[in-house]
Amino acid sequence: MSCSLRPSLRSPVRIAVLATVALARCSGNSLEPIVPCAADQGVTISVSPGTTPRFTWRPRCGMAALWVVSMVDSLHGWTLRGAIMSDNPLPSGIRYAEVPAMGIEDAPAATLVPGALYLVTLLRSTGGNDAYLQGSAYFTP
């Protein structure tokens, strides 16, 4: 017995819609498009709840590095940087412990402790090896 799609389901529009829905469901990608920003542009950071929070910032400038540090012992957290830091490739929307394609994990993500205080910091490169603080926020998972 052979299977075939009904002609109405084979239309390019329906196939595109189904593919988009499938990709959205299968992809955990919540990264946001990078917008142009001045080198010294500060950002406001938002952190979603839970032990694998999503870090978003406005404006959505590309960043060179993202650091998460435990305020309890300053040792536990996560260090992520752009593969080419001077390109500021890290977009808003990064989820804790998920390394985007354009990122390098310098220190593996420690398990966040519910109720503990953490600090997330974003750094932006102005070229070369220099990176400067663009924003930070405290959060409690």
N, C-alpha and C positions, 0 to 999 in steps of 0.2 A: 504494500500500500504506500502510495506516495503522498507527501504533504505539500500543500502549496498555500501561499497567502492569497486571500481574496484580493481582487484587483483594487478595491478601495483602500486596503491596508498597505499597498505597495507604492503609494504615491510618494514622491520625494519629500513633500511637506510632512507627512505622517512619519516617515522614516527619520527625518531630522528631529522631529519632536520627541520620538521614542528614544533616539540616541542621546539627546540632551538630558532627558529625564534619567536615563540609565547612568550617564556620567555623573550627574548631580548626586544620585544615590550612592554610587560606588566610590566617589571621590570625597575624601575628607577635606579637600582643599578649600580653605576659607580665606585664602590670601587675597588681599585687595590690590587694585592697580596703584602703582606709585605715581604721585603727582610731583611736578617740579617744585622745588623749594630753594630758598636762599641758603647759603652755607651755614648761617647762624640761626636758622629758623628753629625756634623752640616748639615742642609738641606737648599735647595733653594726652596722657595714657589712660586707657580704660582696661580693666582686667575682669574677665568673666568669672563667675563663681566656680568652685570645685577644685579638685587636686590636679586637674590638667587644664588650667585656665587658658583662654585665648587672649592674647595681647593685641589691642588695637590702639591706634593713635591718630590724632588729628592735628594738623593736616597730615595726609598719608605720605609723607616724605620717605624716601628710601633711607635706610640706616646702615651703618657699618657694623654695629654690634648690638647685642641684647644680652644683658646680664641679669640673672636672678640670684639674690643673695639672702640667706637666712639671717634675720636680725637676732636670732638666739645665739648662734655660734659663728656667724660670718663664713662658715665653711660649706654648708649645704646649699645647693641651688643648681644653677645651670649657666654655662657660658657658650654663647653662639656668636659667630662672626661671619661676615660675608666672605665668600671665596676670594673675591678681589675687593678688599675693604674700601679702597679709594673710589669704587663705583657705587658705594652705598646701595647694595643690591637687596637688602632685607626689607620686605614689604610689611605693612600693617596686616594683622590677622594671623600671626604666628601662634600656634598652639604649643604649650609647654611640652617639652621633650620630643616634639616632631621637627626634625631638621628639614627645612625646605631645600630644594635642589640647589639653590644659590648660596647655601650656608655650609659652614663647617662647625662642628661641635668640638670646642676646645676642651670642655669638661662635660662628661655625661651628666644627664639630668638626675638629680637625687629625688627620691620620693618626697613630695611636699607633705608636710604634717598638718592635718586639719587643726585650725585654731592658732597656729604659729604665725608670727609676723614675718613677711618677706618684703624685699625691695626689688623692683624691676627698674633697670636703667637702660636708656637708649643712647647710643653714641653715633655721631655722624662724622664722616671724614671730610676734610677740606682739601684732600689730595695727599699723596705720599703716605707716610705712616702716621700722620696726625689724625686723631679722632677726638671729638669734643662732646661733652654732655649736652644732650638736647632735651631730655625729659626724664623724670623718674616718678614712681608712685609706690606707695606702700599698699600691700594687700594681705589678706588672711584667707587661705583656702578653706 
